[in-house]
Amino acid sequence: IVGFVMGVVMDSKLDNNWSFRPELNYTQKGYKQKNANNNLYVSTSLYYVEMPLNITYNVGTSLGTLFMGAGPSVGYGVYGVIKNSGSTNYATFDGADKANHFKRFDCGVGLLAGFKFKSGSFFSVGLSNGLSDINPNISDNTTYKNNCISVKLGYMFSKKKLSFHIYFLK
């Protein structure tokens, strides 16, 4: 399905070209399906709090910075709506082996590429490949994984560089 994502992102320089780019997002995922036998139409929208943890490689240009990266992500299912031929049900994230029930935790890996302008605005495209089967119904032999393509527009509010220090005490 076409969904939405909103969240916050931080870009923390590790050295001249590398950055740690974690995000905290509220995202919509799901699927639509039509059964050929009885024309049953199902639309499922699942909402997650998700945290991608990307490492990016950055190339400076005269207009800003081109970045590309990859990393793991973890998600926590919070809400879901299942529309089934006119009726509406709500998803339950408890992992029970029942209809309309899903596993709460999700994990995956992703790729991203984008451009951050000197003004602070940025855009990125991403590909996320789910690793977790969120379907607890072991009897139906289906696997549901959250795979998605994303397009994000945003603005970095601070241009300050962040640094991390580790101190060891003797």
C-alpha positions in Angstrom: 0.0 0.0 0.0 1.0 3.6 -0.2 1.5 4.9 3.3 3.2 7.6 5.2 6.2 8.1 7.5 7.0 10.9 9.8 9.8 11.3 12.3 13.1 12.8 13.4 16.6 12.1 12.1 20.0 12.9 13.4 23.2 13.1 11.3 26.3 12.6 13.5 29.7 12.9 11.8 32.1 10.0 12.5 34.9 11.4 10.4 35.2 13.5 7.2 33.1 11.2 5.0 31.2 8.9 7.4 28.1 9.6 9.6 25.8 7.8 11.9 22.3 8.6 10.9 19.7 7.2 13.3 16.0 7.9 12.8 12.9 7.6 15.0 9.8 7.2 12.8 6.1 6.6 13.0 5.4 4.6 9.8 2.5 2.9 8.0 3.0 -0.4 6.4 0.6 -3.0 5.1 -0.9 -4.7 2.0 -3.9 -5.1 -0.2 -5.1 -8.4 -1.6 -7.9 -9.7 -3.7 -8.9 -13.4 -3.6 -9.7 -14.7 -7.1 -12.1 -17.3 -5.8 -14.7 -15.1 -4.1 -13.5 -11.5 -5.0 -12.8 -10.9 -1.3 -10.9 -7.6 -0.9 -8.6 -7.1 2.1 -6.7 -4.0 3.0 -4.4 -4.1 6.0 -2.6 -1.0 7.4 -0.1 -1.6 10.2 1.5 1.3 12.1 4.9 1.0 13.7 7.3 3.0 15.8 10.5 2.2 13.9 14.2 3.0 14.4 16.6 2.6 11.5 20.3 2.8 12.5 22.2 3.8 9.3 25.8 4.4 8.6 26.2 6.8 5.6 29.0 7.8 3.3 28.9 11.5 2.5 30.3 13.3 -0.5 30.4 17.1 -0.4 29.4 19.1 -3.5 29.0 22.8 -4.2 25.2 22.6 -3.3 25.4 20.3 -0.3 26.1 16.7 0.6 25.3 13.5 -1.3 24.8 10.6 1.1 24.3 6.8 0.7 24.2 4.2 3.4 22.8 1.1 5.0 21.9 -0.3 8.4 19.5 -2.4 10.5 16.1 -1.3 11.8 13.9 -2.4 14.6 10.1 -1.7 14.8 7.4 -2.0 17.4 3.8 -2.5 16.2 1.3 -0.1 17.9 -1.9 -0.1 15.8 -3.5 -1.7 12.8 -6.7 -1.6 10.7 -8.0 -4.4 8.5 -10.7 -3.6 6.0 -12.4 -6.7 4.6 -15.1 -6.3 2.0 -16.9 -3.5 3.9 -16.2 -4.5 7.5 -13.4 -3.0 9.6 -11.4 -4.9 12.2 -8.4 -3.9 14.3 -5.1 -5.7 14.4 -3.8 -7.1 17.7 -0.1 -7.2 18.3 0.1 -10.1 20.7 1.6 -12.9 18.6 -1.5 -15.1 19.1 -2.2 -17.7 16.4 -5.5 -16.1 15.4 -6.8 -14.0 12.5 -5.9 -10.3 12.6 -3.1 -11.0 15.1 0.5 -10.0 14.4 3.8 -10.2 16.1 4.7 -6.9 17.7 8.4 -6.7 17.0 9.8 -6.3 13.5 13.4 -6.1 12.3 15.0 -5.5 8.9 17.9 -4.0 6.9 17.8 -1.1 4.7 19.6 1.0 2.1 19.2 4.7 1.6 20.5 7.5 -0.7 19.8 11.2 -0.7 21.0 14.8 -0.8 21.2 17.4 1.9 21.3 21.0 0.7 23.4 23.6 2.5 20.1 25.2 3.6 19.4 22.1 5.8 16.6 20.6 3.7 17.1 17.1 2.4 15.5 14.3 0.5 16.2 10.6 0.5 15.0 7.4 -1.0 15.2 4.1 0.8 14.7 0.4 0.4 13.8 -1.7 3.5 13.8 -5.5 3.5 12.0 -7.1 6.4 13.7 -10.0 8.1 11.0 -10.9 10.6 7.9 -12.9 9.8 5.2 -10.8 11.6 2.5 -13.5 10.9 1.9 -15.7 14.0 -0.5 -18.0 12.1 1.7 -21.1 11.7 -1.2 -23.1 10.3 -1.7 -21.1 7.1 2.0 -21.4 5.8 2.2 -17.8 4.7 5.0 -15.4 5.6 4.4 -11.7 6.0 7.5 -9.4 6.0 7.5 -5.6 6.0 9.3 -4.6 2.8 9.0 -1.1 1.5 10.3 1.7 -0.7 10.3 5.1 0.9 10.7 8.7 -0.3 11.4 11.2 2.5 11.6 15.0 2.6 12.9 16.8 5.6 14.9 19.6 7.2 17.9 19.5 9.5 17.3 22.1 12.2 20.9 22.4 13.4 24.1 22.5 11.3 26.3 21.9 14.3 28.6 18.9 14.2 28.1 16.4 17.0 30.9 14.6 18.6 31.0 11.7 21.0 33.6 11.2 23.7 34.4 8.1 25.6 36.2 8.5 28.9 37.9 5.6 30.7 38.4 5.8 34.4 41.3 4.0 36.2 
